[in-house]
Each structure stands twice: as structure tokens, then as C-alpha cells.
């Protein structure tokens, strides 16, 4: 999916501050929107949905939270606000029982 994308910058979506991977997004600096390329999460993430921003520290081999709300080329990962995660999956409709 990444090879099909024309984006030059990708961001990782984490579930929360435990840095649990959820998806990869293509980042468009013009619109500041992120479009899901692969994984689980909203199809599009806008800057208003972002809760935390992370930068990858290659020396420590870990992601470090940065005190910013602005997306840029130096951002490597984000989390979104908790209420944006779908809590329940829609179930399959039950078959009607036999009629009497």
C-alpha cells in the first residue's frame, strides 16, 4: 500500500501513549490531513483530532512525545483523542427465528 501511495511523508498512528501500533498514514503538508494507507483507524485524521505528537529518537530507538500540536516533516507518530476510537463493532444482524 505504501508503494502505491505518492506521499513523501508517512506517520504512524498509535492507540495511546503506550505506543501500540495501529496504522500508517500518508501526510499531506498542504491540507495538514493524514490519509490511512494501511492498518486500523479513521480513514482521515485532521489536526483537530490529534492528541499527542511523537518524534522517533534513533539513538534511543524509541518514540518521544514532543510538546507540539503542529504537524510537520519532523513528526513521526501521533495518537488521536480516545473518544474517536470505535468502541463497539457493529454486529451481524441476527436471523429471524422460525415463525409459528
C-alpha positions in Angstrom: 0.0 0.0 0.0 2.9 2.4 0.8 4.4 1.7 -2.6 1.1 2.7 -4.3 1.0 6.0 -2.4 2.5 9.1 -3.8 3.2 10.7 -0.4 6.7 11.7 0.7 5.9 11.6 4.4 4.2 8.9 6.5 3.1 8.9 10.1 2.3 6.1 12.5 -0.9 6.1 14.4 -0.6 4.7 18.0 -3.6 3.6 20.0 -2.4 5.6 23.1 0.7 6.7 24.9 1.9 3.1 25.3 2.9 3.4 21.6 0.8 0.4 20.4 0.9 0.5 16.6 -2.5 0.9 14.8 -1.9 2.3 11.3 0.3 4.1 8.8 -0.9 7.4 7.3 0.2 9.5 4.4 0.7 13.1 5.5 -0.3 15.9 3.1 1.5 19.1 4.3 -0.8 21.3 2.1 -4.0 20.2 3.8 -2.4 19.0 7.0 -4.6 15.9 6.7 -3.5 12.3 7.1 -5.0 9.6 5.0 -4.9 6.0 6.1 -2.6 3.8 3.9 -2.8 0.6 6.0 -3.9 -0.5 9.4 -6.8 0.2 11.7 -8.1 3.8 12.5 -10.1 6.6 11.0 -9.9 6.9 7.2 -8.7 10.6 7.5 -7.2 12.3 10.5 -7.4 16.1 10.8 -5.2 18.2 13.0 -8.2 18.8 15.4 -8.3 15.0 16.1 -4.7 14.7 17.2 -4.0 14.4 20.9 -0.2 13.7 21.1 2.7 14.0 18.7 5.8 11.9 18.7 9.3 12.0 17.2 11.4 8.9 16.8 14.8 9.1 18.6 17.1 6.9 16.6 19.8 6.9 19.4 17.5 5.5 22.0 15.4 3.6 19.5 12.2 4.9 20.9 9.4 7.4 20.3 9.5 10.6 22.4 6.5 12.8 23.0 7.0 16.3 21.8 5.2 19.3 23.2 3.6 20.5 20.0 0.2 20.4 18.3 1.6 21.3 14.8 2.2 18.6 12.3 5.4 18.9 10.3 8.0 16.8 8.5 9.8 16.2 11.8 6.7 14.4 13.3 6.9 10.6 13.1 3.8 9.4 15.0 0.6 10.6 16.6 -2.3 9.5 18.9 -5.8 10.6 18.5 -8.4 11.5 21.1 -9.8 8.5 22.9 -13.4 9.1 22.0 -12.6 8.8 18.3 -11.8 5.1 18.6 -14.8 2.9 17.8 -15.6 1.1 21.0 -18.1 -1.5 19.5 -18.1 -3.2 16.2 -21.4 -3.4 14.5 -22.7 -6.9 14.9 -24.1 -9.1 12.2 -27.9 -9.0 12.2 -29.5 -12.0 13.8 -31.5 -14.3 11.6 -35.2 -14.2 12.4 -36.4 -17.2 14.3 -38.8 -19.7 12.8 -42.4 -18.3 12.6 -45.1 -20.1 14.3 
